Amino acid sequence: MKIKGWEKIQGFTYKGMCVVNPMHNAEETKYFATILNLNLPQRPKWELSVLSPAFKFKGDDHFSVMMWDENKNHTTAKIDKQAMRSLSHFRQTVEQLIDRMLNLQTPNPF
């Protein structure tokens, strides 16, 4: 299954994190985007990747969504095909991943 309207995620902003440069491979099985941190002057970036069921092993009909930074912090989520048809559901998933990444980057005081 291909993601229709992938380019529409351009400009999603949540907690100062903005999605830019959405792209995909020629087969439309792997989707990419960069997430810029607009809160900091150097604009550090994270990477967002979505693998379609056609990219992965047969038998798994979920999309895999991954987010990581240059410090090897990362988080993942799985989304079923029906949910991927909703731009608002995908946006909620991206927001949840951003929250997880921000928690990973926040030092624990204990």
C-alpha positions as CSV (number, residue, x, y, z in Angstrom):
1,M,0.0,0.0,0.0
2,K,1.3,3.4,-1.0
3,I,0.9,6.5,1.2
4,K,-1.2,9.0,-0.7
5,G,-0.5,12.6,0.1
6,W,2.8,12.0,1.9
7,E,3.9,15.5,0.9
8,K,1.1,16.9,3.0
9,I,3.1,16.3,6.2
10,Q,5.4,19.2,5.1
11,G,5.1,21.8,7.8
12,F,3.5,19.7,10.6
13,T,4.7,21.5,13.7
14,Y,4.4,20.2,17.3
15,K,6.2,21.6,20.3
16,G,8.6,23.5,18.0
17,M,9.5,20.4,16.0
18,C,8.7,20.9,12.3
19,V,8.5,18.2,9.6
20,V,10.3,19.2,6.4
21,N,11.4,17.5,3.1
22,P,9.0,14.6,2.9
23,M,10.3,12.1,0.2
24,H,9.9,8.5,-0.7
25,N,11.9,5.8,-2.7
26,A,10.9,5.0,-6.3
27,E,8.9,2.0,-5.3
28,E,7.0,4.0,-2.7
29,T,7.7,1.5,0.0
30,K,10.0,3.7,2.2
31,Y,9.1,7.2,3.1
32,F,11.4,9.8,4.7
33,A,11.3,13.3,6.3
34,T,13.4,15.5,8.4
35,I,12.2,17.0,11.7
36,L,13.8,20.4,12.6
37,N,13.9,21.7,16.2
38,L,12.8,25.3,15.7
39,N,13.3,26.0,19.4
40,L,17.1,26.1,19.1
41,P,19.2,28.5,17.0
42,Q,21.3,25.7,15.4
43,R,18.1,23.8,14.3
44,P,19.2,20.3,15.2
45,K,17.4,17.7,13.2
46,W,15.8,14.3,13.7
47,E,14.9,11.8,11.0
48,L,11.5,10.2,10.4
49,S,11.1,7.0,8.3
50,V,8.0,5.0,7.5
51,L,8.3,1.5,6.0
52,S,5.2,0.2,4.2
53,P,4.1,-3.5,4.6
54,A,5.5,-4.1,1.1
55,F,9.0,-3.1,2.2
56,K,9.1,-5.5,5.1
57,F,8.6,-9.2,5.6
58,K,5.5,-10.7,4.2
59,G,2.7,-11.4,6.8
60,D,3.1,-8.1,8.6
61,D,0.5,-5.6,7.4
62,H,1.5,-2.7,9.5
63,F,3.5,0.4,8.7
64,S,6.6,0.9,10.8
65,V,7.2,4.5,11.9
66,M,10.7,5.3,13.2
67,M,12.2,8.5,14.6
68,W,15.9,9.0,15.6
69,D,18.4,11.7,16.3
70,E,22.2,12.0,15.9
71,N,22.8,10.8,19.4
72,K,21.2,7.4,18.6
73,N,18.0,8.1,20.6
74,H,15.2,6.5,18.7
75,T,11.6,5.4,19.0
76,T,9.2,3.4,16.9
77,A,5.5,2.8,16.4
78,K,3.4,0.5,14.3
79,I,0.2,1.7,12.4
80,D,-2.2,-0.5,10.7
81,K,-3.3,0.1,7.1
82,Q,-6.6,1.6,7.9
83,A,-5.2,4.1,10.4
84,M,-2.6,5.2,7.8
85,R,-5.4,6.4,5.6
86,S,-6.1,9.1,8.1
87,L,-3.7,12.1,8.0
88,S,-4.9,13.1,11.5
89,H,-4.2,9.7,12.9
90,F,-0.7,9.8,11.4
91,R,-0.1,13.2,12.8
92,Q,-1.1,12.0,16.3
93,T,1.4,9.1,15.9
94,V,4.1,11.6,14.9
95,E,3.3,13.8,18.0
96,Q,3.5,10.8,20.3
97,L,6.9,9.9,18.8
98,I,8.1,13.5,19.3
99,D,7.0,13.4,22.9
100,R,8.9,10.1,23.4
101,M,12.0,11.6,21.8
102,L,11.8,14.7,23.9
103,N,11.6,12.4,27.0
104,L,14.7,10.5,25.9
105,Q,16.6,13.7,25.5
106,T,15.6,15.2,28.8
107,P,18.2,14.2,31.5
108,N,16.8,12.3,34.4
109,P,17.5,14.2,37.7
110,F,17.9,11.0,39.7
